[in-house]
């Protein structure tokens, strides 16, 4: 016990950081923590719209088509499916519409955003008014 601490003459003594790294916790299962966090992440469920709401959205989309040359500011709320698990998130995007691609069923915004028409939940603008009670 009373012997002096041995210091090697051939090997350099490790720094305190190197010594501390030797005792760092060992992750036996790599990726486990990320997997748990991903599983805990909450996603929204896609809400299926009724026929009345779909017809109102179609009327609003036609009005957006008519406003295209004016580059009016339009706000879309749409569902964006999650790439990793079931569900997704409702996104609200405001901007000008570049064009509506009827073949691909997309609304193309001037900033490059592509919104699938079948996933649109709401369309809002000061320039768009639709009577919900009209048949």
PALUM-343714 format. One line per field, with one value per residue (C-alpha): residue number from 1; residue in one letter; z, y, x. Coordinates in Angstrom, 2 decimals, padded with zeros to 5 digits. Last residue first. Layout:
// PALUM-343714
k NUM  ...
r A  ...
c3 Z  ...
c2 Y  ...
c1 X  ...
//
This chain:
// PALUM-343714
k 135  134  133  132  131  130  129  128  127  126  125  124  123  122  121  120  119  118  117  116  115  114  113  112  111  110  109  108  107  106  105  104  103  102  101  100  99  98  97  96  95  94  93  92  91  90  89  88  87  86  85  84  83  82  81  80  79  78  77  76  75  74  73  72  71  70  69  68  67  66  65  64  63  62  61  60  59  58  57  56  55  54  53  52  51  50  49  48  47  46  45  44  43  42  41  40  39  38  37  36  35  34  33  32  31  30  29  28  27  26  25  24  23  22  21  20  19  18  17  16  15  14  13  12  11  10  9  8  7  6  5  4  3  2  1
r X  X  X  X  X  X  X  X  X  X  X  X  X  X  X  X  X  X  X  X  X  X  X  X  X  X  X  X  X  X  X  X  X  X  X  X  X  X  X  X  X  X  X  X  X  X  X  X  X  X  X  X  X  X  X  X  X  X  X  X  X  X  X  X  X  X  X  X  X  X  X  X  X  X  X  X  X  X  X  X  X  X  X  X  X  X  X  X  X  X  X  X  X  X  X  X  X  X  X  X  X  X  X  X  X  X  X  X  X  X  X  X  X  X  X  X  X  X  X  X  X  X  X  X  X  X  X  X  X  X  X  X  X  X  X
c3 -052.48  -050.74  -046.95  -046.83  -048.82  -050.36  -050.08  -051.49  -051.81  -048.11  -048.39  -046.83  -048.13  -045.72  -045.39  -048.53  -048.75  -052.02  -053.70  -052.97  -052.03  -053.77  -052.28  -054.82  -053.43  -056.08  -054.85  -056.92  -056.09  -057.08  -058.65  -061.05  -064.06  -062.57  -061.96  -060.28  -060.90  -059.26  -056.10  -053.86  -050.20  -046.89  -045.72  -042.76  -042.09  -040.49  -039.39  -040.11  -039.35  -039.46  -039.15  -040.80  -043.70  -041.89  -044.14  -044.68  -044.25  -045.58  -044.42  -047.30  -046.97  -050.16  -050.94  -054.34  -057.33  -059.53  -062.56  -060.40  -059.00  -061.23  -060.21  -056.54  -057.18  -058.64  -055.52  -053.37  -055.28  -054.89  -051.17  -050.82  -052.70  -050.41  -047.32  -048.54  -049.45  -045.95  -045.22  -043.96  -041.08  -041.27  -037.79  -036.18  -035.17  -031.74  -031.27  -028.57  -031.11  -032.61  -029.16  -028.32  -031.64  -031.16  -027.70  -029.10  -031.94  -030.60  -028.10  -025.71  -025.22  -022.87  -020.33  -020.26  -018.08  -020.74  -021.90  -018.49  -018.93  -022.37  -021.04  -018.10  -020.54  -020.94  -019.56  -022.29  -022.60  -022.39  -018.90  -017.32  -014.07  -011.11  -008.03  -005.00  -002.62  000.73  000.00
c2 022.59  025.80  025.63  025.95  029.20  029.54  032.64  032.89  036.27  036.59  033.14  029.72  026.16  023.26  019.53  018.94  015.32  014.45  017.53  016.45  019.58  020.20  022.95  024.58  028.14  029.21  026.54  023.52  022.05  018.39  015.85  014.55  015.04  018.07  019.97  023.19  026.08  028.54  029.03  031.89  031.33  029.96  026.40  024.71  021.15  018.38  015.59  011.90  008.55  005.17  005.11  006.13  008.47  010.20  011.23  014.99  016.04  019.43  022.91  025.34  029.12  031.21  034.50  035.76  035.39  037.41  035.10  032.10  033.54  031.40  028.23  029.23  029.64  026.11  024.87  026.57  024.78  021.45  022.13  022.75  019.50  017.60  019.06  017.86  014.41  013.78  014.16  011.28  012.40  011.10  010.24  012.48  011.26  011.00  010.25  007.58  004.91  007.21  007.97  004.25  003.48  006.31  004.93  001.42  002.52  000.66  -002.06  -002.59  001.13  001.27  004.06  005.96  004.45  004.34  007.79  009.25  008.09  009.65  012.92  012.94  012.61  009.30  008.90  008.45  004.99  004.12  005.42  004.12  005.74  003.40  005.00  004.74  001.78  002.36  000.00
c1 -076.92  -075.96  -075.65  -071.89  -071.95  -068.52  -066.34  -062.83  -061.04  -060.17  -058.61  -059.06  -058.89  -059.46  -058.70  -056.64  -055.41  -057.20  -055.70  -052.13  -050.13  -046.82  -044.62  -042.29  -042.38  -044.93  -047.35  -048.35  -051.76  -051.66  -054.06  -051.35  -053.67  -055.44  -052.22  -053.31  -050.94  -048.56  -050.63  -049.57  -048.80  -050.00  -049.36  -051.05  -049.92  -051.96  -049.67  -049.21  -050.75  -049.06  -045.28  -042.01  -042.85  -045.72  -048.61  -049.08  -052.71  -053.72  -054.62  -054.29  -054.07  -054.30  -052.55  -053.63  -051.28  -053.71  -053.41  -054.38  -057.64  -059.93  -058.10  -058.46  -062.20  -062.29  -060.50  -063.13  -065.91  -064.06  -063.62  -067.36  -068.06  -065.70  -067.39  -070.77  -069.41  -068.01  -064.30  -062.13  -059.92  -056.35  -055.05  -052.47  -049.00  -047.40  -043.71  -043.28  -042.31  -039.68  -038.23  -038.04  -036.33  -033.83  -032.94  -032.52  -030.24  -027.21  -028.03  -025.11  -024.56  -021.56  -021.40  -018.09  -015.36  -012.66  -013.70  -012.73  -009.13  -008.93  -010.39  -007.90  -005.03  -003.23  000.35  002.93  004.38  008.11  009.06  005.87  004.74  004.07  002.53  004.89  004.51  002.79  000.00
//
